[in-house]
């Protein structure tokens, strides 16, 4: 029997946690939003169901907190939306087709996030997620999971600037009023 593909395991866990938060009662969802280093019942239930190993718990707990912050209190469905990477959401705040006057998360804040490492990186990422959570953006929760689990931020930056460049391209194509 071949071991599970790590990409499949991460995707399965991310989607399951996002669905569990959407299905949770308001009290459980609020507890997940307030979760500290000791976790919360919703997280521990998912950790047990999904086979999250002790050495993985801290990052998955952080992911669970971020998904809880991003999930509106009235949500009945997961916030997952495939092909809406976190980097693009940081640029447009969740408005995939909207015109950008300026990015929701500034380039300076993104640069601080990209430069941070270890626990500092997770803290910076959480603060950034709290900023965009106000707009209740749907996003690719699997992409967010990978950003939480890996130190490599290449895809995060690439998607952020891709979204900004798409806006620039749109601006160039619009005729100017003379």
N, C-alpha and C positions, 0 to 999 in steps of 0.2 A: 504494500500500500504506500503510495507516494505521499510525502507531506504536503499539506495545503500550500498553495502559492501565497506568499506574503501579501501580494497586492489584493488577492481575493479576501484574505483574512481581514485586512484593514478596511476594505470596502464593506464587508459584511458587518463588522463591528460598528463602523461609523453610521451606516444606515439603520442598524438596529437601535443604537443609542438615540438617534434623532427621532425615530418612530416611537420609542418608549417615552421620550419627553413629550412628544405631541399627544400621546395617549394618557399621560399621567394626569391625576387630578390636580386641581390648583395648588393644594398644599404641598404635594410632592414636587411640583414644578418650582414653587417658591423656595423650597428647601434646596433644590439643585442650584438655584440662582445664588443662594447664600452659602453654598458649600465651601468649607474650608479644607485644610489638609486631612481631616478625619473622614472626609467623604460624606455621603448621605445615603439613605436607603435605596434610592433609585439607582445610584451608581453601583453600589455593592451588589444589587440584584443583577444588574447587567454584567458586572465583572464575573459573577458566578456563572451566569448563563452563557457568556461568550468565551469563557476560558482565558480571561486576562490574567497573565502571570504576575506575581508580586513585583518583579522588576519593571513591569510595564504600567503598573497602577497609577503612578503619579502623572504621567503624560495623558493617559486615558481619562483620568479624573479631571484634568485641566480641560481636555476636549469636551467632556460632558458639561462642565461649567459653561464653556463658551457657547455650546449649542443651547443650553438652557437660557442664557442671556439673549441669544438671537431669536428664540422661539417666543412669539407673542403669547401673552397670558390667555388669550381667547382662541388660540390655534387648536384645530382639530386634526390637522394633517402636518406631516413633517415639513420642515423648511427646505428640504433637499430639492434642488433643481439642477439636474445634470447640465454640464457645460456652462456653469456660471461660477468660474473659479474665484477664490477669495481675492486675488489681486485685482480683478476687474471690479469686484464689489467695493473694494477699498477706494477705487478711483471714482465710481459712479454712485455709490451708496445703494445699489440695488436697482437703479433705473437703467436697465440694459440698453434701451433705445433712446434715452433722453440726451438732450444737449448738455454738455459740460461747460459751465462757465469757469469752474475750477474744480479740482478733485476734492472729494469729501475728506480724504486723508491726504495731508500735504506731502510733498516730496521729501521735506525735511523729516517728518514723522516716519515716513516709510524708510528713509535712510537709517534712522536710529533703530528701527525694528530689524532691518537687514544686518546691521552691525552687531547687534546684541547676540550673546551666546548663553547657553545654559538656562538657569532659572531666570536670569534677567531677560532673556529672550521671551520666555513664556509670560513673564509679567508684562512686558511691553506689548506682546501680542494680545493678551487679555484686555489691556487698556484700549488698544486699537479696536478690538471687537466691541467693547462697550460703547465706543464712539459711534460705530456704524449700526449698532443694535437698535438705536432710536428710530431708524428708518425701516426696520423690520424686513431686511432684504432676504429673499430666497437665495440660496447659494448651494454650490456643490459641496456637501458635507464630507465627501471622501477627500476632496482637495484640501479642505480645512484640516482633516485628520493628518494628512501627510505633512502639512505645514507644522502642525504641533509635534509630530513624531520625529521629524528630521531637522537637522540644523541647516541644511541646504535651503536657501531661499530663492534660488534661481527662478523657479516657476512663479513664485509670488511676484517678484519684480517684473518678470517678463509679461505676465498677464496685466499687471497694473499699467505698464507703459504701452502695451498693445491697445488697451482700452483708451488711453489718452491719445495715442496716435490715430486710432479710428475716428476720434472726435476731430482731430486736426485735419484728417483727410476729408471729412464731411464739411468742415468749414471752408476748405479750398474749393469744393465742388459747388457750393451755394453761390448763385449770382449776386453780385453786389448791386445795391440800389444806388443809382446815380442821381 
